């Protein structure tokens, strides 16, 4: 039923949109239903009506245009005023998010609802459902990090969840990023400076690299763990040599291993030749798309006497 035909809305005089006169230069092509609903929204917002019918109107408009930021803010205001059942709101949001998983406003509103609800019950299961749709959805991962902080979920199955996602796709950089956040995100935690955590995370990253040596994500993760733990990059040399031989160019299975070796040897006195060879292999054979970068890195190498490598 049209709002103009609904007795519940008979007392409202809709406020039309001014597109610039009777012959606007660039009128927006709204659907007929949307064009009718928006003037009613303007009218009730003008009088700051916070009622059940206003809540229903926001739902109708969001169904037609979930990116309408103002409607989401107004809906949040109505929910608080009515002291509405936020569990019902979560159920509605679940359906809406499933239909529009990459809509930022949905996740901002969910943040507001769950924060006011004061409970993360059911959220882990819902996020698992969203990751089945898209395991790398930025909005979902950002929301998950907020959820961990808000409800202190650091030890509530989060690491196990990243392990499951990485078993399914070891190249899921979002899952790697979340794992790094979990092991390093708490100020009161020793993080990877604690021996047990450090050894666990190094092994976890190394095992993932052995599954897919050319996958950059675990290499970045491993380097990040070494950096946070205060360990020298040179400690990675033997592991990197598992995937890259400077003596036999045919025995290079990871350009990322070459990168690590080039950096390690470049920092060691008297090992400029090895670093130069690694950068040349990267530039000429294993990562030629970034040849200019690798040649630049090679040019920054210095011999013991300070002369740049040729």
Secondary structure, DSSP 8 states (H G I E B T S, - for coil): --GGG-GGGTT-------SSSTT-SS-----HHHHHHHHHHHHHHHTT--SHHHHHHHHHHHHH-TT-HHHHHHHHHHHHHHT--HHHHHHHHHHHHHHSTT-HHHHHHHHHHHHHHT--TTHHHHHHHHHHH-TT-HHHHHHHHHHHHHHT-TTSSHHHHHHHHHHH-TT-HHHHHHHHHHHH--TTS-GGGSHHHHHHHHHHHHHHHHH-TT-HHHHHHHHHHHHHHT--GGGGHHHHHTTB-SS-GGGB--HHHHHHHHHHHHTSTT-HHHHHHHHHHIIIII-GGGHHHHHHHHHH-B-TTS-B--
